[in-house]
Amino acid sequence: MPFALLCVLLSICGLKAQEKKVVFVIIDGIAEDMLSKANTPNLDEIANVGSLVPAYVGGEKDGYSQTPTISAVGYNTLLTGTWVHKHNVFGNSIKAPNYNYPTVFELFEKRWPEKRTAVFSTWLDNRTKLIGEGLEGTSYLKMDYAFDGFELDTVAFPHDADREFIKNIDEKVATEAARYIKENGPDLSWVYLQFPDDMGHKFGDSPELYEAIAFEDALMGRLWEAISYRKQQFDEDWLLLITTDHGRTAEDGKHHGGQSRRERNIWMITNKDKLNTYAQNHRIAMVDLLPTMVDFLDLEVDEDVRLEWDGVSLLSEVDMINLKGIYNEQNHSIDLSWEQLKGSPKADVYLATSNNKNFGGEDNYKKVGKVKLSKEGYSIDLRDDSVEKFYKVVLKSSNTTLNTWIINE
């Protein structure tokens, strides 16, 4: 039943649907194994109420979607639900984001311009470059509330070698996030905190780094208290997602950026305990968080945008995962594989030989088959077609849409 119709029916019956609100948090630079080594009573409490699941960044290792395990790259992966081959943020300089893959804020603003968005960040570029506030590429998106840019204020926060100024900014940002959320209840918010990554780069695996994680945990306690207050006082339904942007090198924990297991392996904590079979039994991906937020909010998104997402929701049923394709030169075919989960027994296969979406256009997909998901494989016969350098394949069931690229060098 469409969400709008449900709201009408509830209104007629004298009931009011709970308002749904989302907060997602990125705490920079905390590898998966570090959580159990630090004192994190507040994160533990949220996980006990909801879920703690293993996750990863970095795309497909050695594949076309391989993505640097670098901070801004990870942020934009979460914001757009795509790996770097689409969103085009390869480093912290954020030279040329591809806004043809919209962030969750742009999707939200397009559907509900009357609702309120907020960003609380230790780094200004998150709003001005990644969200792309006020830029033509994002249709001049405007955040309703922004609390950031303090790293540029060297009077209030003089830059010291020990990076205490970043710790102080994190506290200011998180304190304001908790206050604003408690008092105003924005509908979609992003909180970004940086200090653990600074301690990691300076000290690596060390007491200083684990103390920084404990410091951020205390800040999460303030945020959790604010959300709990909103739920109790206003009967709102809140989704809280807390994660990190990358892991750290195995040798000493000082670095990141590569594709080692420790650099790729991260984590996600949410206040929701009813996650789907995929989330319960597999290592989720950073790209899954945008579809999860969209799913929770019942946010309508255009089909051409959904076709490009590299992740799936962690809440609703997922029929299949891990779609891959290779070009079979001998048979002139594309051989697909996937892993079936519970759900729909069949799916449709679509093929395109263009990537117009990358430039703001539309791709012409043609339906090339219907498959039983239980077979976990299918070959697209290309014998009547010329050999192309590029193919996009979409596998679409009643619950799930997956895509993959096949690139012939």
N, C-alpha and C positions, 0 to 999 in steps of 0.2 A: 504494500500500500504506500503511495507517495506520501512523503512527510507532511506536505501542506494539507492533504486531505485528512490525514490522521489528526492534525492539529484542529481542523474544523470540527471533526466528529467529537473530539474530546471537549471542545468548547460547547458544543450542543448539549453534551451530557453533563455539563457543569463541572468538568474536570479541566485542569490546566497541565499541559505537557511541561516537564521539567526543561528549563533552559540548559542547553549544552554549551560548555565552555572548555577551552583547551589552553594549557600552559606546557610548553616544551622548554627544556633546560639543556644546555651544553656546558659541561664542566671540562675544560680543556686538558687533554694530555694524560688521561688515567687509563693505563692498560688494564685488561680484565683481571689479571692476577693480583693487582694492587688493592682491590676493594677488600679482600679478606685479610690483608695485612695492616689495614688502617682502622682506626676507631671511628665507626660510622653508625652510631645508634639511630640517627634519624633516617638515613637511607635504609637501614635494616627494618625500621618500623614500616616505612612505605612499602618495602618489598614484602613484608609479612602480611600487610593488608592486601597487597596486589601480587606483583610478580617481579622476579629478577630473571632475565633471560640472557644467554650469551649471544653476542652479535659480532658482526664484522664490517670493516670498511675495505676499500681497495679494489672493488670490482672483481672481475674474473682474472685471477693471476695468470699472467702471460697471454691473456686474451685481449680482444679489441676494447673491452671495457676496463682494463686495468687502470686504476686510479691512484695517484700519489697519496700516501698517508700523511697529508699535510693539513694544517688547521682549516684555512678558508675553503679548501677543496672539500673537506668533510662537512663543513657547515652548509655549503651549497648543494652537496649531495642530499642532505636531509631536507633542505628547503624545496628542492625541485623534484625529488623522487627519482633522480637520474644519476648515472655515473658520469665521469668527466668527459667521455667522448660526445656527450650531448651538452652538458651545461657549460663546458669550456673554461672552467676556473681551474687552472693547473698549479697555481701557487698563491702565496699570500699577497702578491702584488695585485691580484684580481684585475688583470689587464683588459679582458674582453669577455665578460659574462654573456652567454647566449640567452637573452631574455625570451626567445621563442619557446623555451621550456619554463613556464611560469612557476614562481614560488607559491607556497601555500597562502601567503598573504595576498598575492594578486588574484588567485582563484577565489579566496574568501571575499575580497573587496568587490569583485565582479558580481558575485551572487548576492551579497548582503552589504551594500554600501552604507546602510544605516547602522550596522553593528560596529563595535569598537575593537580596534587592534592596538597592541602596545609592544614595545621593544625596550628591554633593559639590558644594556651591554657595556662591557668594559672596553669594547673596540668599536669605534665610530663606523668603520667600513662595513660592518655587518648591515647597517641600515642604508648607508649612502651608495654602496656598491653592490652588495649581494641582494638585498631586498630591492634596491634600485629606486629609492624614494625620489619622486619628482623627475624621473627620467622618461624620455619618449618611449623607450623600449618596454617600459612597464605601464604605459598609458598614464604616466604622471601620478603613480600611486602615492598616496599620502597616509602615513601612519597617524592614528589618532593621538597616540601618546608616545613620546620617545624620551628616554633617560640614558644618555650616553655621551661620549666625547670627552670624558674626564682625563683620558691619557694625554690630551693636548693642553691641559691646564697645569703647567709646571709651577705655578705659584701655589695653588692649593695642594698639589701633589708633586713636589720636587722629585725628579728622577734620581733614585739612589742605586748604587751598585747591587745592593742586596734585594732589590725589587720589592721592597716593602710598600712602595707607592701602588703597585698593582694589587697587593693584598688589601690596601686601604680602599682602593677603588672598587674592588669586588664587594667589600662589605657595604659600601655606600650604595652600589647598584642593587644588591640583593635586599638590603633593608628597604629601599624605595619600592622594589618590586613587591615585597610582602605588604607594605603599607597600601600601595595603590590597588593591588588586587583585592585586599580585604575591604577597602572602602568603596571601590568602584566596579569590581567584577568585570574587567574587559573580557570580550568573547574569545579572543585569540591573542596569546602573548608568547614572546620569546625572551628567555633570560639566558645571558651568556656570561660566564665567569672564567678567568684566565690563570689564576695564581699557581695551580699545581703544575701547569706546563712550564712556567718560568722556573720553578724549583727543580723540575725534572732536568731542564737544560743546564742548570747551574750545578746541581748536586747528583743527578742520576738517582738510582735506587739508594735511598738514604732516609734517616730520621726526618730531615727537613721536608722531603717530598711527602712522607706519610703524615706529617703534621699539617701540611698544606691540605691534604685530602680531608683530614679531620676538621680543619677550619671550614672548608666548603660544606661539610656535612652539617655543621652548626647553622650555616646560612640556609641550607635546605630545610632545617627544622622550622625556621621562621616562615619560609614559603609554605610549608605543609600546614602550619598553624593557620595561616591566612586562608588557604583553600578549605580547610576543615571548618573554619568559621563561616565561610560563604555557604557551604553545603548545609550546615545546621540552621543558619539564620534565614536563608533565602531558598532553601530546597532546590539548589542548582545541582546539575550533574556535571562533575568536573573530570576531565581526562588530564592526568599529569604524566608526562614522559620525561625522564631524566637519562641522559646518555653522555658520551664523550665523543671526541672527533677523531681520535687515533690512539694507538697504543704507543709502545716505546721499544727501542732496540733491546735485544736480549742481553747483550754484553754488559751494559752498565746502566741502561735506562735513560741515558742522556739525550738520545736522538730519536728521530722518526722520519718517515718519508718513503721508506722502502716497503718491500713486500714480505718481510719475515713474519712468521706466525704471531709473534708478540706485538709487532707493529699493526697487524691487521685485526687482531682479536680485541674487541671491545665488549660493552655490556649495555643493557637497557633496563631501567627500573620504571615500573608504572604502578599506579594505584588500582589498576583493574586486574582482577584475578581470573576472569573468564576469557582467557585468550584461546585462539583457535588451535586446531591440531598441529598446524604448521609451526606456530610459535612454541608449542609445548615440546615438540620433538626434533626441532632443527635449530641450527644457528641462524638467527635472523640477520637481515642486512640493514644497513643504515637507510637504504632507499625504501624500506618498508614503512618508515615512520610517517611520511606524507600520506600514502594511501590509508593508513590507520587513522590519522586525524580527519581526513575527508570522510571516511566511513563513519566514524563516531559522530561527526557533525551533521550527517545526512546532507552533505554539500554536493550539489549538482555540478558536474564537471563535463565539459564538452568531450565527445568521443575522441577527437583527434589528439587531445591532451592525454587522455587515459591510455591510448595506444602506445605512447612513448614512455610511460612509467616503467622503471626497471624493478619495482617492488610490488608487494601485495599487502593487503590489510592483515593485521594481526588479530582482528576481532571477528569478522565474518568468515564463513566457510571458504576454504581455498581448495580447488579441485586438483591442481597440479602445480609443480614448481620445477625450476632448473631446466628450462627450455634451452636447448643447444642445437645448432645446425652446422653441418659441414658440406662443402661442395664436393660431390663425387664425380671426379673428372672422367672416370671410365664409363659410368652409366649416364653421365650428363644429368645428374639429379641433385637435389638437396636432401640430405638425410638428417631427419630430425630425431631428437630424443628428449624425454622428460621423465619426471617422477610423478606418478599418480598418487594423490591423497584421496580422502573420502569426498563424496559429492557427485557431481554430474558424471554420467558414464561416457558422454560424447563431447566433442569439441569441433569447431570449424577451423580450417587452416586458410590463411590469407597470405598473399605474396605481393610485394611491390619491388620495383627495381629503381626507385628514385628515393632521394632523401630531401625532398622539398621542405619538409617541416623544419629542417635545420636553418633554412633561410626565410622562414615565415610563411611558406606556402603549404600546399596540401599534397599528400601522396596518394597515388591511385592504386588502391589495393584491389586485387581480384581474388575471389574465393576459388581455391584450387583443390579442396578436399574436405571430407568429414571423417573424423577418426574416432575409434574407440580408445579412450584414455588408458584402459587397461593394457593395451599393447605397448605403450610407452615408446612408440617409434612410428615414423611414417616417412616415406620417400616422395618428394615432389618431382614428378617426371618433367624434365625440361627438354626432352628430345625434339619437340617442335619449335623450340625457341632458341634464339642466339645466346651465346655465352655472354653474360654480363659481369662486370667487375664488382657489382654490389647488389645484394638482395636484403630485403627486410621481410621477416616472417612474423606473423601474428597467429597465436593459438588462442582461440577464444571459446570458453564454455559458458554456461549460464551464470557461473559465479566468479570466474577468473579470466583475466586477460594477460597473456605473457607475450613478450616480443624478443626477437634475437636478430642479430646482423650476421650476414655471411659476406666476407670480403675476399675477393680473389685478387691477389697481388699481381 
